[in-house]
Structures are given as structure tokens and as C-alpha cells.
Amino acid sequence: MDGKYKGLKGYSSLYFEKIAILGVGLMGASFAKAVRKLGITAKICGYGRNETTLAWAKENTIIDCYDTTLSGLAKGADLIILATPVGTFEKLAVEISPFLKQGAIVTDVGSVKGSLVYTLEGLMPKGVHFVGAHPIAGKDQSGMKASSDILYKGALCIVTPTDNTDLTALETVKALWSAIGCSVKTLTPEKHDEIFSSISHLPHIAAYAMINVIAEISDTFFEYAGKGFKDTTRIAGSSPDIWSDICLLNKENITSHIGIYIEKLNAILTHIKNSSKDGLIKEFDNARALRKKMNDCLHSNIEDCIDNV
């Protein structure tokens, strides 16, 4: 890529003259702060719906410049990050593709891959490469004011190449997330969506549902909520726009997994109705043992965990 390399130990070729970020919210702004701290780019530019918000980001040195047009944002960009809700990716890719320069890399921070990766690959002009990425990081708060230059530090980042992925672009994206502080692993887009439907998407849906259940029983009960309830439902504070897109784009996996969840709830419901303490103990003991196994797994090799999913 063009420009004089400023230097980053261990990543001698990792430098971008211009990084363009579509969506300067929690994920996009945290990415901007992380790459600025590394010193691997000359310019970080942002794009979003709210010019006032973008101006604030520039004033607070999250970004160096912003543009309210995709043509202006894309001009001269070596790396383009899609950090808007995943439901907007395809439309943005269509609109930005005529302005992308040869050799540019387009990647993302979205938590749905599957067919979306193949769609985005197909929308890239010749000489421009898409590489899907999903850093497993976030907060229950949204927006750039909640962003942090260490949001991704120590996180797992899943990269989802296909048979058509350019190998140089792939290695660049992997090196980028490694430099930011992530542990980088590779999955097919299909396997990614199957896994994260169960361990991420379903829990978010359950948390949203739990809050709505309590409200339906009596919203006055919330004032009695303790740490356990707050911990269990923390992720219900996540962005509805982001999570509605995720549900619709990964609907086949999610509907299947919700069905299994309902079956497990019904099994517990049956044991309670039948006053079956043995049945309840069996269900709870099994869950506790699996929770311990998961905890042990998180402290070992993630690939071993994936092989057993």
C-alpha cells in the first residue's frame, strides 16, 4: 500500500494511507481508536447519518475527517470497514463499489456472515477484495461515546474466508486484528453463523424476552431485581437495530435454535408440573456440568471447542 511505513514491530507491511469507517458507533469508533494508537494509518475518515455526531468524532480526534458522501469517503481508501448494522451492508457495498480503488480491502465487524459474505464478495469491483471478520467484543452501551481503544484487546476475532478470498487480503486482515490485540481464528461463513446463532444470537433473544416477560407480569417487579437478574439480562441493553438485522439475516439457524430452547423450557416446565425433583435435578446437573466444561474450554484452545460444537 502507498505511503511511508511508520513502523509496527512484528507487522512490517501493515500500513494504510487512509482507512474509511462506515458507521462511527461503538464498534467503528473503537476500531478507529485502536488503529490510531498503533500508528498504522495516516488518515482515518468516517461516514454516518448524523453530521453533528461525525463532527464531534473529529473534534475529539476519533477520526481525522468525515464525509457524508460515499464517493468522498472511498476516494483513496486502502481499507474500508463496514461497522453499521449488518442489514445495511449490501446496500452500502452497492453504493460504494464504483468509488473503490484497485487493491483496496473491504472488511467488516458484523456478527452475521453466511450468505452475506458471498453477496458482498460478488459486489466488489475487479481488484478490490472483501474479507469477512467478526471481533467478539462489545458493550451493553452503544454509540461512539462508549468506545474504547482497548475494546478489542484480548478478544477473539473470527475471519471467514471463502474459496474466492484473495490470500494477501486475508493475511492483511488477520494481521490487522492480531495487531489490535485479538486472537484470530478462521471459520467458514456457514459454520460461523451456526455457532454464533447458538452462543450469541439466542442468548440476546432470551434476554430481550426475559425483560418483556417481567414487564408483562408486573413492571413494578424490576425495582427488586438483584445482581443475578441484572447479569442475566445485561445484553438486553444492546441496540435493537443491530439485533433485529442479525435475527433476520441468520433466521434459519436462529429459528432452529429457538425451537430447541423452547423444547428445553418445556421439559423443565413438565418436571415442575409433575413435581419431579429428580427430573429437575437431572436437567440442572447436566447444565451445570456443561457450564463448567464451557468455562474450561474458554481457557483452552478455542478450536477444540469449535470441533465439539
N, C-alpha and C positions, 0 to 999 in steps of 0.2 A: 504494500500500500504506500501511497505517496507520503512525503513528509519526512523530516529528520527524526529518527527514533530517539526518544529522550532517555530510555533505559529502564528496564524492569528485570531484575535478576531472575533467571530461570525461564524467561519468556522473550527471547531475543528478537522475535519477529512480530510481537504483539503490539501493534500501534495503529491508531486510526486518526486520520486528519480530522474527520468530522463524524460524530455519532448523532444520529437523529432518533429521538424517542417520541413515539406516538402514544400519548397518554402519560402525563406527568403527575400521576397519582402516587399512592403508596409504593407500588412496585417500581414504576418508572422513575420516580424521584430517588428512591433508594438505590436503584441501579446507577443513576447519574452521580450520586454522591460517592458511591463505591469506586467507579471508574475515575472520577476526579482525584480521589485520594491516591489511586495507583499511578496517576500521571501518564496514562496510556492514550490520551487523545488531546488534540489541540483545541477542539471545539465541541461542545455538547449543545444541541439545539432541540427544542421541544415543540410539540404540536398538541393542541387540545381545543375543546369547545369554548372555553372561557378565557378571553384575552386578559382579563384582570388577574386571574389566577396565574397565567403564564408570566405576566409582568412581575407578579410577586415572586415567582420562582427565579426570575432573572435577577431581581433586586437582592435576593437572598443567596445568590451565587449557586443555586441548584443547577441552573442551566446558564449558558453563555448568551444564548439568543433564542428567539422563538419565531414561529411563522404560523399564520392562520391559514396558509395555503399549503397543500401537499406538494405542489411543484417547487415552491421555495424551500420547503423543508428538505426535500430529497436531493436538491441540487448539490452535487459534490460529496454526498454522504457515502462513506465507506461501509458503515454499519447502521442498519435500521432495526430498531427494537419495537415490536408491537406489544404495547402494555395497556391497551384498552380492554374492555370486556370482550371475551372470545367471540361473541356473536357479531362483532363489528369487523373482525379480521378480514373476511373475504371481501367485503365492500372496500375497505381501506387498501387492500392489496390490488384490487382492480384499478382504483383511482390513482395510486402512487406508481404503479408499474411503468407507465410511459416516461417517467422522470428519473428512473434509477440508472445510475451509470454502470458501465461494464466493470465487472469484478466486485460489485457491491454484494454484501451479505445481508440477508433479511432473516431475523430470528424473532423469538417471542418469549413471553413469560407466562403463557396461558396454561391452565390446568386441564385442558381437553386437547387431545391430539387426534387419534383415529383418522377418519376420512378427511378431516380438516387439513392435515399435513399434506396429503396428496393433492387436495384442491389448491392450496397455496403454492406448492411446487409448480403446478401447472400454470399458474398465473404469472410466474416470473418470466421476464423477457430473457432472451438469449444472453448468456454471460453473467446473469445475476442468479445467486444461489440462495435457496431457503433451507434453513436448518431449524427444526423444532426443538424447543427447550422448555423445561418446566422446573424452575427452582422451587423447592418445597419450603417456602417461607412466607410469612405474613403476620398480620395482627388483626385483632378484632376491630381496631380503628381503621378508617380509610382516609385517603387524602394525603397530599404531599406534606402537610404539617406533621403527620405521624411518621414520616420517612426517616430512615437512618442509614448511615454509611456502613453499618455492621449488620443490617437486616439479614443478609445472605451468608454471613460468616458462620462456618460450621454446618451449613445446611446441605442437604442432598439436592443435586440438580440432575434431573433426568433429561437426556438428549435422545431424540427419536429420529434417527436417520432412516431412509428408505434405500431401496436398491439404486435409486437415481440421485442420491445425495452426492454432491461434489466433495471429495475426500479432503481437499485443502480447506474448504469452508467448514467442514465438520470438525477438523482438528483445531481450527481457529476458534470456533465457538466453545469447544471443550476446554481449550487453554484459557479462554476469557473467563469462564465460570470458575475454573480452578484458581486463577489469579485473584479473583474476587474473594475466594475463601471457601468455595463449595467442594464437596466430594461429588465427582461427576460419574454417573453411570449411564449406560446405554440400554434402551428398550425399543422394541418395535412400537409404532404408534398404537397398534391394536392392543398389545399387552399392557401398555401404559394405561389405556382407558379402562381396561378390565380391572386392573389393580386399584387405580385411584377412584373408581366408582365405589369400591367397597371400603377402602380405608380413609377416604377423604370426602367424597361427594355424599355418600349415605349418612355419615355422622353429622354433616352440616344439615341435611334434610331432617334428621331426627331431632337436632337441637331446635330448629325452627318450629317443628311440630310440637315439641315439648312445651315451648313458651306459649304457643297458641292453645294447647290443652289446658294449661294452668289458667290462662285468661278466660277460657270458656267455663271452667269450674267456678272460679271467682278471682278477679284481678286483685282483690284485696289480699290474697294469699302471698303475693310477691314480697310484701314487707317482712314476711317471716323467713325468707329464703336465706339459707346458710351457705357456707363455702362450697359444700358438695354440689348443691344445685347451681351455684354460680359457675363453678368449674365445668360442670356437665354441659351447661348451655352457653358458655362464653362465645362460641363461634356463631351463635345466632345473631351476634352483632355485626357480622360480615355483610358486605354490600349486596343488596337484593338484585341489582342489575347484573353483577358478575355471576351470582349463583343461579339466577334464572336462565342465563345463557348456557351455563355449564350443564344444567339439567336437560335442556333441550338438545344440546349437541352430543350428549352422551346418553341419550334416553334409553337405548336398548339395554345397555349394561345396568343403568340405574333402575329401570323398571323391574328387571330380573332380580336385582339385589334387594329392592324394597319388598318384593314378593317373598323372598327368603326371610327377611326381617319380620314381616307380618306372621309368617309361619312360626318363627321362634317366640314371638309375643303370644301367639295363640296357644302354644304349648305351655307356656308359663301360666297363662290365664286358665287353662284347663286344670292344671295342677292345683291352683288356688281354689277354683270352684269345687274340686273334688277333695279339698282339704288334704292333699297328698304332700306331706312334708318330705317324704323320701324322693318324690319326683322333683320337688323344688331344690332339694339339696343336690341332686344329680345335675340339674341344669346349672346351678350356681357354682358347684365344684368344677364342672367342666369349663365354665367361663373363666374362673379364677386361674385354673391351670394354664389355659390358653393365653391369658393376660400375662402370666409370668413368662411363658415361652416367648411371647412377643417382646417383652422387656429385655429378655436375654438376647433375643435376635437383634434388637436395636444397638446392642453393644458388641455385636459381631459383624460379620460380613453381610452387607445388605443383599448381595447376590444369592447367598444361601437362603435368605428369607424369601426372595422372589421365586426361587426354584420350588419353594414349598407352598406357594400361594395357590 
